[in-house]
Amino acid sequence: MDAVARGFVILPRHVPGPELPGGTLSHLPDNPNDVHRGYALTVRELEVLRLLAEGASNKVIARRLGISFHTAKFHVASIAAKLDATGRTDAVAQAVRLGLILL
């Protein structure tokens, strides 16, 4: 968790993807909050994802992270898009399959 607190993006070691030849990560972004390689999530998105996994609503996510409801909603939509998920539950399921979070 220290890595996340320092702003690093957490990714599984080997995840096949269209921009990851052979499934390996070639380099990290200059800014750890930048999106990296398609489905990679920012530190804030990982925080939101963990709250989604707990079943938190956008309102609860906003309150717990000190952000607006609309910002929380934006993060949830961004997570779903990056993980090619059909909704909140599918986003959590995809993240578990990819090793981005543990339940």
GROMACS elastic network, one bead per residue, 0.5 to 0.9 nm:
[ bonds ]
;  ai    aj funct       b0    kb
    1     4     6  0.52080   500
    1     5     6  0.63175   500
    1     6     6  0.87100   500
    2     6     6  0.62116   500
    2     7     6  0.87837   500
    2     8     6  0.89308   500
    3     6     6  0.51137   500
    3     7     6  0.64962   500
    3     8     6  0.54512   500
    3     9     6  0.79931   500
    3    10     6  0.81002   500
    4     7     6  0.51073   500
    4     8     6  0.51281   500
    4     9     6  0.66544   500
    4    10     6  0.71504   500
    4    43     6  0.64434   500
    4    46     6  0.89436   500
    5     8     6  0.74722   500
    5    43     6  0.82530   500
    6    32     6  0.88352   500
    7    31     6  0.84789   500
    7    32     6  0.54359   500
    7    33     6  0.68642   500
    7    42     6  0.85253   500
    7    43     6  0.62929   500
    8    28     6  0.85979   500
    8    31     6  0.87881   500
    8    32     6  0.52614   500
    8    33     6  0.77777   500
    8    42     6  0.83293   500
    8    43     6  0.69740   500
    9    28     6  0.79293   500
    9    29     6  0.86646   500
    9    32     6  0.59339   500
    9    33     6  0.73646   500
    9    34     6  0.87302   500
    9    35     6  0.88090   500
    9    36     6  0.84621   500
    9    40     6  0.76613   500
    9    41     6  0.68376   500
    9    42     6  0.59741   500
    9    43     6  0.58919   500
    9    46     6  0.85495   500
   10    40     6  0.79722   500
   10    41     6  0.77215   500
   10    42     6  0.83228   500
   10    43     6  0.78534   500
   10    46     6  0.83263   500
   10   100     6  0.70240   500
   11    14     6  0.85254   500
   11    15     6  0.83991   500
   11    25     6  0.84431   500
   11    40     6  0.67763   500
   11    41     6  0.82154   500
   11    98     6  0.84980   500
   11    99     6  0.76451   500
   11   100     6  0.62127   500
   12    15     6  0.62899   500
   12    25     6  0.88216   500
   12    98     6  0.68541   500
   12    99     6  0.57550   500
   12   100     6  0.64670   500
   13    23     6  0.81061   500
   13    24     6  0.66216   500
   13    25     6  0.70966   500
   14    20     6  0.89601   500
   14    22     6  0.81407   500
   14    24     6  0.52017   500
   14    25     6  0.73683   500
   15    20     6  0.76968   500
   15    22     6  0.84411   500
   15    24     6  0.67223   500
   15    25     6  0.83458   500
   15    98     6  0.69581   500
   15    99     6  0.88596   500
   16    19     6  0.83749   500
   16    20     6  0.62096   500
   16    21     6  0.73770   500
   16    22     6  0.65231   500
   16    24     6  0.73988   500
   17    20     6  0.50931   500
   17    21     6  0.72435   500
   17    22     6  0.82503   500
   17    23     6  0.62190   500
   17    24     6  0.89487   500
   17    37     6  0.85044   500
   17    38     6  0.82000   500
   17    39     6  0.87182   500
   18    21     6  0.71247   500
   18    23     6  0.87043   500
   18    37     6  0.87020   500
   18    38     6  0.82172   500
   19    23     6  0.84704   500
   19    37     6  0.62213   500
   19    38     6  0.72934   500
   20    24     6  0.57596   500
   20    25     6  0.63360   500
   20    26     6  0.76113   500
   20    37     6  0.73906   500
   21    24     6  0.64826   500
   21    25     6  0.83714   500
   21    26     6  0.87964   500
   22    25     6  0.89013   500
   25    28     6  0.77779   500
   25    37     6  0.86942   500
   28    31     6  0.84430   500
   28    32     6  0.76158   500
   28    36     6  0.72568   500
   29    32     6  0.58912   500
   29    33     6  0.82016   500
   29    34     6  0.64694   500
   29    35     6  0.77408   500
   29    36     6  0.63497   500
   30    33     6  0.87906   500
   30    34     6  0.77820   500
   31    34     6  0.54522   500
   31    35     6  0.88328   500
   32    35     6  0.80167   500
   32    36     6  0.87654   500
   32    42     6  0.70587   500
   32    43     6  0.75368   500
   33    36     6  0.88782   500
   33    41     6  0.83143   500
   33    43     6  0.61342   500
   33    44     6  0.77225   500
   34    41     6  0.83102   500
   34    42     6  0.62787   500
   34    43     6  0.89947   500
   35    38     6  0.74063   500
   35    39     6  0.80063   500
   35    40     6  0.61535   500
   35    41     6  0.60961   500
   35    42     6  0.59428   500
   36    39     6  0.73386   500
   36    40     6  0.52818   500
   36    41     6  0.72473   500
   36    42     6  0.81393   500
   37    40     6  0.58512   500
   38    41     6  0.86312   500
   38    82     6  0.61437   500
   38    83     6  0.83009   500
   39    79     6  0.79307   500
   39    81     6  0.79637   500
   39    83     6  0.53116   500
   39    84     6  0.80050   500
   40    79     6  0.89272   500
   40    82     6  0.70974   500
   40    83     6  0.82298   500
   40   100     6  0.88498   500
   41    44     6  0.79149   500
   41    45     6  0.56129   500
   41    46     6  0.61652   500
   41    78     6  0.88681   500
   41    79     6  0.71119   500
   41    82     6  0.76645   500
   41   100     6  0.87727   500
   42    45     6  0.50514   500
   42    46     6  0.62622   500
   42    47     6  0.87177   500
   43    46     6  0.51361   500
   43    47     6  0.64264   500
   43    48     6  0.88128   500
   44    47     6  0.50130   500
   44    48     6  0.62744   500
   44    49     6  0.85369   500
   44    65     6  0.89585   500
   44    75     6  0.81079   500
   45    49     6  0.59578   500
   45    50     6  0.85674   500
   45    75     6  0.60941   500
   45    76     6  0.77034   500
   45    78     6  0.80889   500
   45    79     6  0.66138   500
   46    50     6  0.61661   500
   46    51     6  0.86444   500
   46    79     6  0.85996   500
   46   100     6  0.80471   500
   46   101     6  0.81790   500
   47    50     6  0.52468   500
   47    51     6  0.64736   500
   47    52     6  0.87260   500
   47    65     6  0.82902   500
   48    51     6  0.51133   500
   48    52     6  0.61551   500
   48    53     6  0.86533   500
   48    56     6  0.89722   500
   48    61     6  0.66550   500
   48    62     6  0.89699   500
   48    65     6  0.82387   500
   48    72     6  0.75443   500
   48    75     6  0.70620   500
   48    76     6  0.71010   500
   48    79     6  0.85998   500
   49    53     6  0.61802   500
   49    54     6  0.87111   500
   49    75     6  0.87914   500
   49    76     6  0.75997   500
   49    79     6  0.74868   500
   49    88     6  0.89376   500
   49    91     6  0.80772   500
   49    92     6  0.69095   500
   49    95     6  0.82338   500
   49   101     6  0.80190   500
   50    53     6  0.50382   500
   50    54     6  0.65333   500
   50    55     6  0.89185   500
   50    56     6  0.89920   500
   50    92     6  0.83274   500
   50   101     6  0.70959   500
   50   102     6  0.88140   500
   51    54     6  0.50073   500
   51    55     6  0.65133   500
   51    56     6  0.54683   500
   51    57     6  0.83368   500
   51    60     6  0.85719   500
   51    61     6  0.64835   500
   51    64     6  0.88910   500
   52    56     6  0.52273   500
   52    57     6  0.72751   500
   52    58     6  0.85490   500
   52    61     6  0.79408   500
   52    76     6  0.82797   500
   52    88     6  0.69667   500
   52    89     6  0.79136   500
   52    91     6  0.86099   500
   52    92     6  0.69254   500
   53    56     6  0.74163   500
   53    88     6  0.86612   500
   53    89     6  0.78917   500
   53    91     6  0.89520   500
   53    92     6  0.58248   500
   53    93     6  0.87235   500
   53   101     6  0.85588   500
   53   103     6  0.74713   500
   54   103     6  0.88811   500
   55    89     6  0.86922   500
   56    59     6  0.78811   500
   56    60     6  0.56764   500
   56    61     6  0.60849   500
   57    60     6  0.51542   500
   57    61     6  0.61069   500
   57    62     6  0.85368   500
   58    62     6  0.60264   500
   58    63     6  0.85555   500
   58    69     6  0.61176   500
   58    70     6  0.82445   500
   58    71     6  0.89079   500
   58    72     6  0.56176   500
   58    73     6  0.58906   500
   58    76     6  0.79388   500
   59    62     6  0.51674   500
   59    63     6  0.62604   500
   59    64     6  0.86773   500
   59    68     6  0.82708   500
   59    69     6  0.56024   500
   59    70     6  0.89893   500
   59    72     6  0.76341   500
   59    73     6  0.86531   500
   60    63     6  0.50754   500
   60    64     6  0.60264   500
   60    65     6  0.84798   500
   60    69     6  0.85475   500
   61    64     6  0.52332   500
   61    65     6  0.60482   500
   61    66     6  0.82302   500
   61    67     6  0.80186   500
   61    68     6  0.89922   500
   61    69     6  0.78442   500
   61    72     6  0.63222   500
   61    73     6  0.89217   500
   62    65     6  0.53673   500
   62    66     6  0.56795   500
   62    68     6  0.53987   500
   62    69     6  0.52090   500
   62    70     6  0.82609   500
   62    71     6  0.74838   500
   62    72     6  0.54634   500
   62    73     6  0.85528   500
   63    66     6  0.51897   500
   63    67     6  0.65831   500
   63    68     6  0.76695   500
   63    69     6  0.80052   500
   64    67     6  0.79788   500
   65    68     6  0.87934   500
   65    72     6  0.86753   500
   67    70     6  0.82802   500
   67    71     6  0.63154   500
   67    72     6  0.67549   500
   68    71     6  0.51325   500
   68    72     6  0.63238   500
   68    73     6  0.86241   500
   69    72     6  0.51097   500
   69    73     6  0.61621   500
   69    74     6  0.86140   500
   70    74     6  0.61029   500
   70    75     6  0.86488   500
   71    75     6  0.62266   500
   71    76     6  0.86761   500
   72    75     6  0.51183   500
   72    76     6  0.62670   500
   72    77     6  0.86863   500
   73    76     6  0.51566   500
   73    77     6  0.62557   500
   73    78     6  0.86022   500
   74    77     6  0.51564   500
   74    78     6  0.60957   500
   74    79     6  0.86113   500
   75    79     6  0.60818   500
   75    80     6  0.85728   500
   76    79     6  0.51511   500
   76    80     6  0.62244   500
   76    81     6  0.86405   500
   76    87     6  0.87602   500
   76    88     6  0.72484   500
   76    91     6  0.87391   500
   77    80     6  0.51260   500
   77    81     6  0.61470   500
   77    82     6  0.86393   500
   77    87     6  0.82358   500
   77    88     6  0.84622   500
   78    81     6  0.50959   500
   78    82     6  0.61171   500
   78    83     6  0.85522   500
   79    82     6  0.52066   500
   79    83     6  0.61270   500
   79    84     6  0.83336   500
   79    85     6  0.81207   500
   79    88     6  0.86927   500
   79    91     6  0.69371   500
   80    83     6  0.52568   500
   80    84     6  0.58033   500
   80    86     6  0.67920   500
   80    87     6  0.62137   500
   80    88     6  0.68390   500
   80    90     6  0.78799   500
   80    91     6  0.53135   500
   80    92     6  0.87721   500
   81    85     6  0.62716   500
   81    86     6  0.82899   500
   81    91     6  0.86485   500
   82    85     6  0.77187   500
   82    91     6  0.89556   500
   83    90     6  0.87836   500
   83    91     6  0.62598   500
   83    94     6  0.64653   500
   83    95     6  0.72359   500
   84    90     6  0.87594   500
   84    91     6  0.76376   500
   84    94     6  0.82028   500
   85    88     6  0.75581   500
   85    89     6  0.83107   500
   85    90     6  0.52532   500
   85    92     6  0.85653   500
   85    93     6  0.86209   500
   85    94     6  0.69824   500
   86    89     6  0.81149   500
   86    90     6  0.58687   500
   86    91     6  0.71915   500
   87    90     6  0.52933   500
   87    91     6  0.60335   500
   87    92     6  0.87817   500
   88    91     6  0.50759   500
   88    92     6  0.64432   500
   88    93     6  0.87428   500
   89    92     6  0.52419   500
   89    93     6  0.62684   500
   89    94     6  0.86532   500
   90    94     6  0.59835   500
   90    95     6  0.84364   500
   91    94     6  0.51086   500
   91    95     6  0.60699   500
   91    96     6  0.86093   500
   92    95     6  0.50559   500
   92    96     6  0.62106   500
   92    97     6  0.86672   500
   92   101     6  0.80947   500
   93    96     6  0.51851   500
   93    97     6  0.62889   500
   93    98     6  0.87018   500
   94    97     6  0.50558   500
   94    98     6  0.61636   500
   94    99     6  0.85751   500
   94   100     6  0.86189   500
   95    98     6  0.50722   500
   95    99     6  0.60875   500
   95   100     6  0.50437   500
   95   101     6  0.59197   500
   95   102     6  0.84154   500
   96    99     6  0.50217   500
   96   100     6  0.59464   500
   96   101     6  0.52945   500
   96   102     6  0.59679   500
   96   103     6  0.73341   500
   97   100     6  0.77347   500
   97   101     6  0.85381   500
   98   101     6  0.79708   500
   99   102     6  0.68534   500
